Amino acid sequence: MPVRINQLADLSANLWWSWHRDARDMFNKIDRRLWQVTGHNPVKMLYDINPGRLEILATDPEFLEIYDDVIASFGAEISGSDAWLAREAKTSLSRPVAYFSMEFAVHNSLPIYAGGLGVLAGDTCKEASDLGIPFVGVGFMYPEGYFHQRISEDGWQTEDYLLLDFERAPISRVCTADGQRLLLNLSVGDRQVYVAAWQVLAGSSKLYLLDTNVPENDLEDRGLSARLYSPGKEMRLQQEYLLGFGGVMLLRALGIEPAVWHCNEGHTAFLLIARLKEYMTAGHSRIEAEELVRRCSVFTTHTPVPAGHDVFELGLIDRYFSWLWNKLGITREELISLGQVPGGQDFNMTVLGLKLAASANGVSQVHGEVSRNMWRSLYPGRTAAEVPIRHITNGVHIPTWVAPEIARLYEEYVDKEWYRRQDDAGLWESRVPLIPDEELWHTHQGRKQRLLHYIRERVRRDWKAGVDSAPRLAAMGAMLDPEVLTVGFVRRFVEYKRPTLLFRDLEQLKELIRDSQRPVQFIFAGKSHPADSMAKELIHRVYTQAKENDFEGRLCFVEDYDLHLAHYLVQGVDVWLNSPRRWLEASGTSGMKAAVNGVPNLSVRDGWWHEGFNGKNGWAIGDISKPESVDEEDALDAGALLYVLKELVVPKYYDRNLEDIPLKWMAVVKESVSTVLPHFAAARMMKEYTREMYLPLI
Ligand SMILES: *Cc1c(COP(=O)(O)O)cnc(C)c1O
């Protein structure tokens, strides 16, 4: 690397570039073709680039000006000195928040996430960096990650696991002071397991990822961290044990002294026991140790149904924890009661989190309420309203999710430094109406073209690979039309989200899709859990319908929903559809991503939409109250969904002025941006965590 531009190496190794447009543009200018071929992976690009090209750039004044600007803002932001925490909260933290999570979706080049939980964790790391909150994430480096989805010719999901190319990913090995690979040695049950670690940088946030795939381990233990959410209860317990105990051990080995420990979902709650053990080893009584742990711990629950919580039978707890009560002055009963509801049979990770964290929260207003009711029995003598679980509604990291073309409009019409004022509701309310309708419309049409182009390129890939059945190509989206109102149903396939709600009345659906004047097209995407055969049936159903020529190629299923595809979809469809059964969607975040790109939501008023919908910024499916039975709920909502589409959404979309702009539609789009962006930005969320939880605990 030429000396003049050698900080490219540091920059490429920090995912900071991924949410800063100037940095992305700069990499694009270095080698446009390689940038695309590598799937926007600068580490890989600099690895593969012709050195002569770098020599030329190192003497090109125009490039150097860009380079110097990017490097300067990188340096300034990483230092955090001008960030929110220092500037407005007028404080600084000498010790970081440690945030434990089973998954992190920080970038497409690291497939160590399955869905919403990971996206939230990734967005949280990035926002912490933007706000100047010292932050370390702790999770797993799964070499095989989560699966890639393929749909077979006859409509069944198959799962491919691909090995990550560690050399060309934005990660580095964690080493000891003398440059050796750091290797922890952990007792797990009756075995010794070795754990190595990887570091990922996201601005000033650091992510530490545990990895058991080291030669010192036997084959079985090497596989412990191979995949996200491996099947089997015991495997799961071992992973969670590793995350909690290994994660704490790793931070200690690195000399990191967190000020606050944040458990993202029950999976991570063993870290609380690992710290309990530390305090007791240091001589504290159990009661003192519990209090010391609680005092600086935060627990976030994400699960709105009792069956969704992580539980282990006591036999497994005995197998992995009996060493603790034989040694430490805590009895089996005392330890087990930390994870039990009164009269409970199993060990429940959510209960553990609630009992050993001073601050606990759900992830939306309605989910807070659901959680308070669900865990009332843990707090005898209190009413549901008095249960100490609050809510902090999720948010999305705006610079990650807003399309560059839309960001330019915000820059021009909202504020030159709009990203610093993301959660300033007054600003958005007063400025968004000033964005000219034509400009916003054409910008969105451009993103829609990009989406359809991207989908067609995927179809072409299959065509090249020998797929030659027309129905399949249609079902994959070959015939989508940019002029047609496009509704996206894009989310994990699972029964409660009701992906096939639209199909309850096929005749009406066909009418809607085949209307010759005002047609509608639907894009579906989403993975189902490999063991969820019910969900696979749902994919099969959608896919089989999509292949029918009755639907005229206006219904499709796009394979392998991931971060990359998500960017195209949330920026490119016209309406974002969500249809969960009530109170089962803790928050949801994909609808926020759509809204901040000018894509209004059409959703049941559950999760974040319960508080986000205002009657003018999108559409609600059905009523706010929950019908008596599931059948009734499904029937009512299916009718309501088709009604809203036909009577409210379609007419508005196709009502055009002389320039072919749908002015009334644009009013909904703008209302959606101006109300959703400031309230559902990760900036708002992280400020709340900081003000209401982190700082008070500290
Ligand atoms: C945002 C996102 C999610 C979460 O979506 P919800 O449907 O709101 O739960 C899941 N997967 C990916 C790839 C995402 O980008």
The ligand as a MOL file (V3000), in Angstrom:
LIG
                    3D

  0  0  0     0  0            999 V3000
M  V30 BEGIN CTAB
M  V30 COUNTS 15 15 0 0 0
M  V30 BEGIN ATOM
M  V30 1 C -34.9520 -5.7320 9.3720 0
M  V30 2 C -34.7400 -7.1400 9.0710 0
M  V30 3 C -35.4610 -8.1130 9.7630 0
M  V30 4 C -36.5030 -7.7700 10.8130 0
M  V30 5 O -37.7090 -7.6430 10.1670 0
M  V30 6 P -39.1510 -7.7410 10.8610 0
M  V30 7 O -39.9650 -8.3180 9.7780 0
M  V30 8 O -39.5290 -6.3530 11.1520 0
M  V30 9 O -39.0400 -8.5830 12.0450 0
M  V30 10 C -35.2310 -9.4410 9.4370 0
M  V30 11 N -34.3370 -9.8070 8.5000 0
M  V30 12 C -33.6230 -8.8940 7.8210 0
M  V30 13 C -32.6410 -9.3570 6.8030 0
M  V30 14 C -33.7980 -7.5380 8.0730 0
M  V30 15 O -33.0740 -6.6340 7.3970 0
M  V30 END ATOM
M  V30 BEGIN BOND
M  V30 1 1 1 2
M  V30 2 1 2 3
M  V30 3 2 2 14
M  V30 4 1 3 4
M  V30 5 2 3 10
M  V30 6 1 4 5
M  V30 7 1 5 6
M  V30 8 2 6 7
M  V30 9 1 6 8
M  V30 10 1 6 9
M  V30 11 1 10 11
M  V30 12 2 11 12
M  V30 13 1 12 13
M  V30 14 1 12 14
M  V30 15 1 14 15
M  V30 END BOND
M  V30 END CTAB
M  END
